[in-house]
Amino acid sequence: NAGVTQTPKFQVLKTGQSMTLQCAQDMNHEYMSWYRQDPGMGLRLIHYSVGAGITDQGEVPNGYNVSRSTTEDFPLRLLSAAPSQTSVYFCASSPTYREETQYFGPGTRLLVL
Amino acid sequence: AQTVTQSQPEMSVQEAETVTLSCTYDTSESDYYLFWYKQPPSRQMILVIRQEAYKQQNATENRFSVNFQKAAKSFSLKISDSQLGDAAMYFCAYRTDTGANSKLTFGKGITLSVRP
């Protein structure tokens, strides 16, 4: 049981490049979400999913796309990276959206030049 | 909209002493959950303790306890017998009890250092 895993751990992109941040969980959790963490800002919700095939926007969705084709995976796509997307990204999951406790992955540090 | 405020950006405590981290929140909901997360230098977000708003009893987890004052919308974390491994950033967070779009709202965090 690996919990929530994220890849890569660190990535450098040039402005305008695209990439996908991977998130997977092996706990059969229905609810998954993506947060970004910026200095002095805490964590802010980007997108979330309450189950396979269902996604919705959080506080700061602009510039990011998500999909949820399986229960296990919830990738986050940056279509055209911008320096403002330099951040640490966390994926989290919980058994259902009603479960109050979310379990976080180790994070992906992204630097956009 | 719900907000979570952690007004102290940094705190320091002597090893073996007790420290209290403050958190206030604003909400119009009556049912919700409150959390403290710890983020060590590894960046992993680790749940420290949680509190259900409908419970009057303050949550306790070993050396960690909370002082939950619902009327005052205050949720402070007390760390007893502080250890060097407690040094980390601590985030207070809030989550409503309703709806599929219920999300975690985080405060800006507080950096705790522990002096040997």
Interface residues (C-beta under 8 A of the other chain):
Chain A: S33 Y35 G40 M41 G42 L43 R44 L45 Y48 V50 D56 G58 E59 V88 F90 A92 Y97 R98 E100 T101 Q102 Y103 F104 P106 G107 R109
Chain B: V4 Y33 F35 Y37 S42 R43 Q44 M45 I46 L47 R50 E52 F91 A93 R95 D97 G99 A100 N101 S102 K103 L104 F106 G107 K108 G109
